[in-house]
């Protein structure tokens, strides 16, 4: 047993040299004569370059890290994976690792307490211009017979190793992809192939490849397949449900960024409102002031408990920002807002609309999430909105965001990107017909992907599927009071969607277990016990737990201990009741 940081690359390099000298053609682990990932153009004559490929790959952020501390172990099943001939797939490396600590990326933290596993690193090129990187971690012992596909976040551009580790600890063969945008979002500017890979193709190709490798490694296919992802991962989840319903038996979709182009236009709208004049922006203290005032005016009136510092259902709440105006039209301070700041907030909470036609483009953020506007105000300290890359993909790296026209420029953006990036199709008949299940969630304090947009999508699914009862046969939607984007926030934080083992691993508290029970035993979830941590951190201990229910139900406090799940019941709230985009902005 050897330390794989030093001896594994050296041994592999020697093997490459010997094999290349003997064959002078394609070599071990199917490293091709031309590897677009490294831009080396090597025929058989370039033997020395073949030796350098594994070493170079180990040093890249998408490959092996330099801080590996677990030990390599021989496992013949890993050896069988290396020569697999899968269409469009280049297996770059296969490594058998012992149980322990593993640091796959020198820029990232080490992952501790991993079981023994086989690590497969590959690049997929469904078309020559594609460069979709994936990693698949296969438990060498104690496999639960299931595949777990995991989502990415933001513009992707790298493997999310912690998700691989969390899935592995749960016994899954776990796979992740960079969505074809490595090393970062700038690589996709003006690149339609990257848009297609990011928006729809990479996750499917990752899944097909993982299934084939699993069958080769274990000698049998996965019995069940699941996908878990939030934000961009939630977009991936809904793309799979809409476009590739055969890929997964169960889909756990969180805070979905599925209305992608219009979500980013919403960021631009908010940024413009907050930077329209030098007096429009709000300090962090002022944003906190607004949130506290909103909560004080509404908490407990929407089903929540007295003393909640978050809203249960912001749709039932109202707030007049003018009550915070400084006296005598004075400047804002930590206790008041200026007139310009009130104008900015009104514009934000009216939401983006087409200035020529008045058509709604996207939903505003929810009341009670104002603290999150601090990031959208000037996230990068540059003259650009949060998450600018979608607009840059279409209009270029040097685009002047202040000139964006929410009419004609939006049409141009949608014409360029919406067919590839947006996952707004409500027709999930194929998934329903084959018995697939979706568990979707989002938080009421999410300022990035507002829960109202998820409600709008779900309502459209209800209409397409023939009503609530028919839809809940296969698709249930849980709205989580006080959760911010994908977790955190002032309220409930965790339903197991992080894949960590912080919540009890059962079908009451852990969403993945809930989904597995629904898929494998046919028991649909009527509630989940969500967890709130002190300061949002599991290490600080549990603050309270509260049940959440399938939409349109929300938890209502009935009396007793406000921290006990027994003090709440599910009560149906009015359906819909959100600002709905025009049909042209739902494509």
C-alpha positions as CSV (number, residue, x, y, z in Angstrom):
1,X,0.0,0.0,0.0
2,X,1.4,3.3,-1.1
3,X,0.8,7.0,-0.7
4,X,-0.9,7.9,-4.0
5,X,0.3,11.5,-3.9
6,X,3.9,10.4,-4.8
7,X,4.1,6.8,-5.9
8,X,0.9,6.3,-7.9
9,X,1.7,9.0,-10.5
10,X,5.3,7.9,-10.8
11,X,4.4,4.3,-11.3
12,X,1.7,5.2,-13.8
13,X,4.2,7.5,-15.7
14,X,6.7,4.6,-16.0
15,X,3.9,2.4,-17.2
16,X,3.0,4.9,-19.9
17,X,6.6,5.2,-21.1
18,X,7.0,1.4,-21.4
19,X,3.7,0.8,-23.1
20,X,4.1,3.8,-25.5
21,X,7.5,2.5,-26.5
22,X,6.0,-0.9,-27.2
23,X,2.9,0.2,-29.1
24,X,3.6,3.8,-30.2
25,X,-0.1,4.5,-30.4
26,X,-3.0,5.0,-28.0
27,X,-2.0,4.0,-24.5
28,X,-3.2,2.8,-21.2
29,X,-6.4,4.3,-19.8
30,X,-7.4,5.4,-23.3
31,X,-5.4,8.7,-23.4
32,X,-5.9,9.8,-27.0
33,X,-3.3,10.9,-29.4
34,X,-4.8,14.4,-29.2
35,X,-6.1,15.5,-25.8
36,X,-8.1,18.7,-26.1
37,X,-8.0,19.1,-22.3
38,X,-4.2,19.7,-22.6
39,X,-3.9,20.9,-26.2
40,X,-1.1,18.4,-26.8
41,X,-0.9,17.1,-30.3
42,X,1.0,13.9,-29.9
43,X,1.5,11.2,-32.4
44,X,3.3,8.0,-31.4
45,X,6.6,9.7,-31.7
46,X,5.9,11.9,-28.7
47,X,6.5,9.2,-26.1
48,X,7.6,11.6,-23.4
49,X,4.4,13.5,-23.6
50,X,2.4,10.4,-22.9
51,X,4.3,10.0,-19.7
52,X,3.6,13.6,-18.7
53,X,-0.2,13.4,-19.3
54,X,-1.1,11.7,-16.0
55,X,1.3,13.9,-14.0
56,X,-0.1,17.1,-15.6
57,X,-3.7,15.9,-15.1
58,X,-3.0,15.3,-11.4
59,X,-2.1,18.9,-11.0
60,X,-5.2,20.4,-12.5
61,X,-8.3,21.6,-10.6
62,X,-10.5,19.2,-12.5
63,X,-8.2,16.3,-11.9
64,X,-6.2,14.9,-9.0
65,X,-5.1,17.1,-6.1
66,X,-1.7,17.1,-4.5
67,X,-2.9,16.6,-1.0
68,X,-4.1,13.0,-1.3
69,X,-3.6,11.3,2.1
70,X,-5.4,8.0,1.7
71,X,-3.7,4.9,0.4
72,X,-3.9,3.2,-2.9
73,X,-5.1,-0.4,-2.9
74,X,-5.3,-3.0,-5.6
75,X,-8.9,-3.9,-6.7
76,X,-9.2,-5.9,-10.0
77,X,-12.6,-4.4,-10.6
78,X,-11.0,-0.9,-11.0
79,X,-8.6,-2.4,-13.5
80,X,-11.5,-3.7,-15.5
81,X,-13.0,-0.2,-15.8
82,X,-9.9,1.4,-17.4
83,X,-10.1,-0.2,-20.9
84,X,-13.9,0.3,-21.3
85,X,-14.8,1.5,-24.8
86,X,-17.7,3.8,-24.3
87,X,-18.8,6.1,-27.2
88,X,-17.5,9.6,-26.8
89,X,-16.0,8.8,-23.4
90,X,-12.3,9.1,-22.6
91,X,-11.4,7.5,-19.2
92,X,-8.5,9.6,-18.0
93,X,-7.7,7.8,-14.8
94,X,-8.9,5.0,-12.5
95,X,-7.7,4.7,-8.9
96,X,-8.5,2.2,-6.2
97,X,-8.4,4.0,-2.8
98,X,-8.4,2.6,0.8
99,X,-10.7,4.0,3.5
100,X,-9.5,7.2,5.1
101,X,-9.0,10.8,4.2
102,X,-8.8,12.1,0.7
103,X,-8.0,15.5,-0.8
104,X,-8.9,15.4,-4.4
105,X,-8.2,19.1,-5.0
106,X,-5.3,21.0,-3.5
107,X,-7.5,24.2,-3.4
108,X,-10.2,22.4,-1.5
109,X,-10.6,20.7,1.9
110,X,-9.8,17.1,2.5
111,X,-12.8,14.7,2.9
112,X,-12.5,12.6,6.0
113,X,-13.8,9.2,7.0
114,X,-14.4,7.9,3.4
115,X,-15.0,4.2,2.8
116,X,-12.8,2.4,0.4
117,X,-13.7,3.3,-3.2
118,X,-12.7,3.2,-6.8
119,X,-12.4,6.6,-8.4
120,X,-13.1,7.1,-12.1
121,X,-12.2,10.3,-13.8
122,X,-13.4,10.8,-17.4
123,X,-14.2,13.4,-20.0
124,X,-17.2,13.0,-22.3
125,X,-17.3,14.5,-25.8
126,X,-20.7,13.9,-27.4
127,X,-19.5,16.4,-30.1
128,X,-15.9,17.2,-30.7
129,X,-16.2,20.7,-29.1
130,X,-17.6,19.3,-25.8
131,X,-15.4,18.9,-22.8
132,X,-17.6,17.4,-20.1
133,X,-15.7,16.2,-17.1
134,X,-17.1,13.8,-14.7
135,X,-16.1,11.8,-11.6
136,X,-17.7,8.6,-10.4
137,X,-16.9,7.2,-7.0
138,X,-17.8,3.6,-6.5
139,X,-17.9,2.0,-3.1
140,X,-15.7,-1.1,-3.1
141,X,-17.6,-2.6,-0.2
142,X,-21.2,-2.1,1.0
143,X,-22.7,-0.7,-2.2
144,X,-26.4,-0.1,-1.6
145,X,-27.2,-1.0,-5.2
146,X,-28.1,2.6,-6.2
147,X,-26.7,5.3,-8.4
148,X,-26.7,8.9,-7.1
149,X,-26.3,11.7,-9.6
150,X,-25.5,15.0,-7.9
151,X,-25.9,18.6,-9.1
152,X,-23.6,21.5,-9.4
153,X,-24.0,25.2,-8.6
154,X,-23.7,28.6,-10.3
155,X,-21.9,28.3,-13.6
156,X,-20.3,25.0,-12.5
157,X,-16.9,24.7,-14.0
158,X,-15.6,22.1,-11.5
159,X,-16.4,18.9,-9.8
160,X,-18.2,19.2,-6.4
161,X,-16.2,16.7,-4.5
162,X,-18.0,17.1,-1.2
163,X,-21.2,15.7,-2.8
164,X,-19.3,12.7,-4.1
165,X,-18.0,12.1,-0.6
166,X,-21.4,12.5,1.1
167,X,-23.0,10.2,-1.4
168,X,-20.2,7.6,-1.0
169,X,-20.7,7.7,2.8
170,X,-24.4,6.9,2.3
171,X,-23.4,3.8,0.2
172,X,-24.2,5.2,-3.2
173,X,-22.2,5.0,-6.4
174,X,-22.0,8.8,-6.8
175,X,-21.3,10.9,-9.8
176,X,-20.8,14.6,-10.5
177,X,-20.0,16.7,-13.6
178,X,-18.5,20.2,-14.2
179,X,-21.3,20.7,-16.8
180,X,-18.7,21.3,-19.5
181,X,-17.8,24.8,-18.3
182,X,-14.3,24.2,-16.8
183,X,-12.3,26.2,-15.9
184,X,-15.0,28.8,-15.4
185,X,-18.0,30.6,-16.9
186,X,-15.9,32.8,-19.2
187,X,-15.0,29.7,-21.2
188,X,-18.7,29.6,-22.5
189,X,-18.8,33.1,-23.9
190,X,-20.1,32.8,-27.5
191,X,-19.9,29.0,-27.3
192,X,-23.2,27.3,-28.2
193,X,-21.7,23.8,-27.5
194,X,-21.0,24.9,-24.0
195,X,-24.5,26.3,-23.6
196,X,-26.1,23.0,-24.7
197,X,-23.8,21.0,-22.5
198,X,-24.4,23.2,-19.4
199,X,-28.1,23.5,-20.0
200,X,-29.2,20.0,-20.9
201,X,-26.6,17.5,-22.3
202,X,-23.9,17.2,-19.7
203,X,-26.1,15.7,-16.9
204,X,-27.6,13.2,-19.2
205,X,-24.2,12.1,-20.6
206,X,-22.8,11.9,-17.1
207,X,-25.7,9.6,-16.2
208,X,-25.5,7.3,-19.2
209,X,-21.7,6.9,-18.7
210,X,-22.1,6.3,-14.9
211,X,-24.6,3.6,-15.5
212,X,-22.3,1.8,-18.0
213,X,-19.3,2.0,-15.6
214,X,-21.4,0.8,-12.7
215,X,-22.5,-2.3,-14.6
216,X,-19.0,-3.1,-15.6
217,X,-17.6,-2.6,-12.1
218,X,-20.2,-4.5,-10.1
219,X,-21.2,-6.9,-12.8
220,X,-24.8,-5.7,-12.6
221,X,-26.7,-2.4,-13.2
222,X,-27.9,-0.1,-10.4
223,X,-31.2,-1.3,-9.1
224,X,-32.4,2.3,-8.5
225,X,-31.2,5.7,-9.7
226,X,-31.6,9.0,-7.9
227,X,-30.6,12.6,-8.6
228,X,-30.1,15.3,-6.0
229,X,-29.3,19.0,-6.7
230,X,-30.2,22.5,-5.8
231,X,-30.0,25.9,-7.6
232,X,-28.2,25.0,-10.8
233,X,-28.5,21.4,-9.5
234,X,-32.3,22.1,-9.3
235,X,-32.2,23.2,-12.9
236,X,-30.4,20.0,-13.8
237,X,-33.0,18.0,-11.9
238,X,-35.9,19.5,-13.8
239,X,-34.1,19.1,-17.1
240,X,-33.7,15.4,-16.4
241,X,-37.4,15.1,-15.6
242,X,-38.5,17.0,-18.7
243,X,-36.0,15.9,-21.3
244,X,-34.6,12.5,-20.1
245,X,-37.3,10.9,-18.0
246,X,-35.6,7.5,-18.3
247,X,-32.5,8.6,-16.5
248,X,-33.7,8.6,-12.9
249,X,-36.3,6.8,-10.8
250,X,-36.3,9.6,-8.2
251,X,-35.4,13.3,-8.4
252,X,-34.7,15.6,-5.4
253,X,-34.9,19.1,-6.9
254,X,-34.1,22.1,-4.7
255,X,-34.4,25.9,-5.3
256,X,-34.5,25.3,-9.1
257,X,-32.9,27.9,-11.4
258,X,-34.9,26.4,-14.2
259,X,-36.3,29.7,-15.6
260,X,-32.6,30.6,-16.3
261,X,-32.5,33.5,-18.6
262,X,-35.2,35.4,-16.8
263,X,-33.8,34.6,-13.4
264,X,-30.6,36.4,-14.4
265,X,-32.5,39.3,-16.0
266,X,-34.1,39.6,-12.5
267,X,-30.6,40.0,-11.0
268,X,-29.9,42.7,-13.5
269,X,-33.2,44.4,-12.7
270,X,-32.5,44.4,-9.0
271,X,-28.9,45.7,-9.6
272,X,-30.1,48.5,-11.8
273,X,-32.7,49.5,-9.1
274,X,-30.1,49.6,-6.4
275,X,-27.5,51.5,-8.4
276,X,-29.8,53.8,-10.3
277,X,-28.4,56.8,-8.3
278,X,-25.6,57.1,-5.8
279,X,-28.3,57.3,-3.1
280,X,-30.2,54.2,-4.2
281,X,-28.1,51.5,-2.5
282,X,-28.7,50.2,1.0
283,X,-26.1,49.3,3.6
284,X,-26.2,45.9,5.2
285,X,-27.5,47.6,8.4
286,X,-30.4,49.1,6.4
287,X,-31.3,45.9,4.7
288,X,-31.4,44.2,8.1
289,X,-33.6,47.1,9.3
290,X,-36.0,46.4,6.5
291,X,-36.1,42.7,7.1
292,X,-36.7,43.2,10.9
293,X,-39.5,45.6,10.1
294,X,-41.2,43.2,7.7
295,X,-41.0,40.3,10.2
296,X,-42.3,42.5,13.0
297,X,-45.3,43.5,10.9
298,X,-46.2,40.0,9.7
299,X,-44.7,37.2,11.8
300,X,-47.3,34.8,13.2
301,X,-50.0,36.1,10.8
302,X,-49.2,33.6,8.1
303,X,-49.3,30.4,10.2
304,X,-46.0,30.7,11.9
305,X,-45.3,30.8,15.6
306,X,-45.2,33.9,17.8
307,X,-41.6,35.0,18.0
308,X,-40.6,33.6,14.6
309,X,-37.8,35.7,13.0
310,X,-38.9,34.6,9.5
311,X,-42.0,34.3,7.5
312,X,-43.9,31.1,6.9
313,X,-45.7,32.2,3.7
314,X,-44.7,35.7,2.4
315,X,-47.6,35.6,-0.1
316,X,-49.9,36.4,2.8
317,X,-47.8,39.3,4.0
318,X,-47.7,43.0,3.2
319,X,-45.4,45.8,4.0
320,X,-45.2,49.5,3.1
321,X,-41.6,50.6,2.8
322,X,-42.6,54.2,3.3
323,X,-43.0,53.7,7.1
324,X,-39.2,53.6,7.2
325,X,-38.7,56.9,5.5
326,X,-36.4,59.4,7.2
327,X,-38.2,62.4,8.7
328,X,-38.5,65.5,6.5
329,X,-37.2,63.6,3.5
330,X,-33.8,63.3,5.2
331,X,-31.0,61.0,4.3
332,X,-31.1,57.4,5.3
333,X,-29.3,56.0,8.3
334,X,-29.3,52.7,10.3
335,X,-32.9,53.5,11.5
336,X,-34.4,55.1,8.4
337,X,-34.4,54.9,4.6
338,X,-34.0,57.8,2.1
339,X,-36.6,58.4,-0.6
340,X,-34.3,57.1,-3.2
341,X,-33.9,53.8,-1.3
342,X,-37.6,53.4,-0.9
343,X,-38.0,53.9,-4.7
344,X,-35.4,51.2,-5.3
345,X,-37.2,48.7,-3.0
346,X,-40.5,49.4,-4.6
347,X,-39.0,48.7,-8.0
348,X,-37.5,45.5,-6.8
349,X,-40.7,44.2,-5.3
350,X,-42.7,45.2,-8.3
351,X,-40.4,42.8,-10.2
352,X,-39.0,43.0,-13.8
353,X,-41.4,44.0,-16.6
354,X,-41.1,44.8,-20.2
355,X,-41.1,48.6,-20.4
356,X,-42.9,48.7,-23.7
357,X,-45.6,46.2,-23.2
358,X,-45.9,46.0,-19.4
359,X,-45.5,42.2,-19.6
360,X,-44.1,40.5,-16.5
361,X,-40.7,38.9,-17.1
362,X,-39.9,37.3,-13.7
363,X,-41.0,37.3,-10.1
364,X,-39.6,39.6,-7.4
365,X,-37.8,38.3,-4.3
366,X,-40.0,37.3,-1.4
367,X,-40.7,39.7,1.5
368,X,-38.5,38.9,4.4
369,X,-35.4,38.1,2.3
370,X,-34.0,41.6,2.0
371,X,-30.7,40.8,3.6
372,X,-29.9,38.9,0.5
373,X,-30.0,42.0,-1.6
374,X,-26.6,43.0,-0.2
375,X,-25.0,40.4,-2.6
376,X,-27.1,41.5,-5.6
377,X,-26.3,45.1,-5.0
378,X,-22.6,44.8,-6.1
379,X,-21.5,41.2,-5.6
380,X,-18.1,41.5,-7.3
381,X,-17.4,45.2,-6.6
382,X,-17.6,45.7,-10.4
383,X,-20.2,47.6,-12.5
384,X,-22.2,44.4,-13.0
385,X,-25.1,42.4,-11.4
386,X,-24.8,39.2,-9.5
387,X,-24.1,36.2,-11.6
388,X,-23.5,38.2,-14.8
389,X,-22.2,35.3,-16.9
390,X,-25.5,34.2,-18.5
391,X,-25.8,37.7,-20.1
392,X,-22.1,37.7,-21.0
393,X,-22.4,34.3,-22.7
394,X,-24.7,36.0,-25.3
395,X,-23.4,39.5,-25.4
396,X,-19.7,39.2,-24.6
397,X,-17.3,39.6,-21.6
398,X,-17.2,43.4,-21.9
399,X,-20.9,44.0,-22.1
400,X,-22.2,47.2,-20.5
401,X,-25.0,46.0,-18.3
402,X,-26.3,49.5,-17.8
403,X,-27.4,49.6,-21.4
404,X,-29.5,46.4,-21.2
405,X,-33.0,46.9,-22.7
406,X,-35.6,44.8,-21.0
407,X,-37.5,44.5,-24.3
408,X,-35.4,44.0,-27.4
409,X,-32.2,42.9,-25.7
410,X,-34.2,40.4,-23.6
411,X,-35.7,39.0,-26.9
412,X,-32.1,38.7,-28.2
413,X,-31.0,37.0,-25.0
414,X,-33.9,34.5,-25.1
415,X,-33.4,33.8,-28.8
416,X,-29.8,32.9,-28.1
417,X,-29.9,31.0,-24.8
418,X,-33.5,30.1,-23.7
419,X,-33.8,27.0,-26.0
420,X,-30.7,25.5,-24.3
421,X,-30.9,26.8,-20.7
422,X,-34.5,27.1,-19.7
423,X,-36.3,24.2,-18.2
424,X,-39.9,25.5,-18.1
425,X,-41.8,22.6,-19.8
426,X,-44.7,21.5,-17.5
427,X,-45.4,18.3,-19.4
428,X,-43.9,15.5,-17.2
429,X,-46.2,12.8,-18.6
430,X,-43.3,10.5,-19.6
431,X,-41.8,10.6,-16.2
432,X,-45.2,10.0,-14.6
433,X,-46.0,7.1,-17.0
434,X,-42.7,5.2,-16.2
435,X,-43.3,5.6,-12.4
436,X,-40.6,8.2,-11.7
437,X,-41.0,10.5,-8.7
438,X,-40.0,14.2,-8.0
439,X,-39.6,15.8,-4.6
440,X,-39.1,19.5,-5.0
441,X,-38.3,22.0,-2.3
442,X,-37.5,25.7,-1.9
443,X,-37.3,28.2,1.0
444,X,-39.4,31.3,1.7
445,X,-36.3,33.4,2.5
446,X,-34.5,32.6,-0.8
447,X,-33.4,35.8,-2.4
448,X,-31.6,34.1,-5.3
449,X,-34.2,31.7,-6.7
450,X,-37.5,33.0,-5.3
451,X,-40.0,30.4,-4.1
452,X,-42.7,32.2,-6.1
453,X,-41.2,31.1,-9.4
454,X,-41.2,27.5,-8.2
455,X,-44.9,27.9,-7.3
456,X,-45.6,29.2,-10.7
457,X,-43.8,26.2,-12.3
458,X,-45.6,23.8,-10.1
459,X,-49.0,25.4,-10.8
460,X,-48.3,25.0,-14.5
461,X,-47.5,21.3,-14.0
462,X,-50.8,20.9,-12.0
463,X,-52.7,22.2,-15.0
464,X,-50.7,20.1,-17.5
465,X,-51.1,16.9,-15.4
466,X,-54.8,17.3,-14.7
467,X,-54.9,18.7,-11.2
468,X,-53.4,18.4,-7.8
469,X,-54.4,14.9,-7.0
470,X,-53.0,13.5,-10.3
471,X,-49.8,15.5,-9.9
472,X,-49.2,14.4,-6.3
473,X,-49.1,10.8,-7.5
474,X,-45.6,11.5,-8.7
475,X,-44.6,15.1,-7.9
476,X,-44.7,16.8,-4.5
477,X,-43.5,20.2,-3.6
478,X,-42.4,21.3,-0.1
479,X,-42.0,25.0,0.7
480,X,-39.7,25.5,3.7
481,X,-40.3,28.5,6.0
482,X,-37.3,30.7,6.6
483,X,-34.8,28.7,4.4
484,X,-32.5,30.9,2.3
485,X,-31.0,29.8,-1.0
486,X,-30.4,26.0,-0.8
487,X,-30.1,26.2,3.0
488,X,-29.1,28.5,5.8
489,X,-31.4,31.5,6.5
490,X,-33.2,32.5,9.6
491,X,-35.6,29.6,9.7
492,X,-35.5,25.9,8.9
493,X,-32.1,24.9,7.3
494,X,-32.0,21.2,6.6
495,X,-34.1,18.3,5.2
496,X,-31.1,16.2,4.3
497,X,-30.6,17.9,0.9
498,X,-27.0,18.7,1.7
499,X,-26.4,14.8,1.7
500,X,-24.6,15.2,5.0
501,X,-25.5,12.9,7.9
502,X,-26.5,15.7,10.3
503,X,-30.3,14.9,10.3
504,X,-31.6,11.5,11.4
505,X,-31.2,9.1,8.5
506,X,-34.8,8.1,8.3
507,X,-37.9,8.7,6.2
508,X,-39.2,11.4,8.6
509,X,-36.2,13.8,8.6
510,X,-34.1,13.0,5.5
511,X,-35.4,14.0,2.1
512,X,-33.4,11.4,0.2
513,X,-34.7,8.6,2.4
514,X,-38.2,10.1,1.9
515,X,-37.8,9.9,-1.8
516,X,-36.3,6.4,-1.7
517,X,-39.3,5.2,0.3
518,X,-41.7,6.7,-2.2
519,X,-39.9,5.2,-5.2
520,X,-39.1,1.8,-3.7
521,X,-42.1,1.2,-1.4
522,X,-44.7,3.4,-2.9
523,X,-45.3,5.4,0.3
524,X,-45.8,9.1,-0.7
525,X,-44.6,11.7,1.8
526,X,-47.3,13.7,3.6
527,X,-44.8,15.6,5.7
528,X,-41.1,16.0,6.5
529,X,-39.6,17.1,9.8
530,X,-37.2,19.9,8.9
531,X,-34.4,21.1,11.2
532,X,-33.2,24.5,12.2
533,X,-29.7,24.8,13.6
534,X,-28.3,27.5,15.9
535,X,-26.9,30.2,13.7
536,X,-27.7,27.9,10.8
537,X,-24.7,25.6,11.6
538,X,-25.1,21.9,12.5
539,X,-22.1,22.1,14.8
540,X,-23.9,24.6,17.0
541,X,-26.7,22.2,17.7
542,X,-30.4,22.1,17.0
543,X,-32.5,25.2,17.5
544,X,-35.9,23.7,16.7
545,X,-37.6,21.3,14.4
546,X,-40.9,21.8,12.5
547,X,-42.9,19.8,10.0
548,X,-43.3,20.9,6.4
549,X,-46.1,19.7,4.1
550,X,-46.8,19.2,0.4
551,X,-48.0,22.4,-1.3
552,X,-50.4,24.0,-0.9
553,X,-50.2,23.1,2.8
554,X,-48.0,25.1,5.2
555,X,-47.2,24.5,8.9
556,X,-49.6,26.3,11.3
557,X,-48.8,26.8,14.9
558,X,-51.6,25.2,17.1
559,X,-50.2,26.0,20.6
560,X,-47.7,24.6,23.0
561,X,-43.9,24.4,22.7
562,X,-43.0,26.5,19.6
563,X,-39.9,24.3,19.1
564,X,-41.8,21.0,19.0
565,X,-43.0,19.5,15.7
566,X,-46.1,18.4,17.6
567,X,-47.2,22.0,17.9
568,X,-48.0,22.3,14.2
569,X,-50.4,21.0,11.6
570,X,-50.6,21.3,7.9
571,X,-53.1,23.9,6.6
572,X,-53.8,24.5,2.9
573,X,-53.1,28.1,1.8
574,X,-54.6,29.7,-1.3
575,X,-52.9,28.2,-4.4
576,X,-51.0,30.4,-6.8
577,X,-51.2,34.0,-5.5
578,X,-47.9,34.9,-7.1
579,X,-46.9,37.4,-9.8
580,X,-46.9,35.3,-13.0
581,X,-44.6,36.0,-16.0
582,X,-46.1,36.4,-19.4
583,X,-46.3,33.3,-21.5
584,X,-43.5,34.5,-23.8
585,X,-41.1,34.5,-20.8
586,X,-42.0,30.9,-19.8
587,X,-40.1,29.3,-22.7
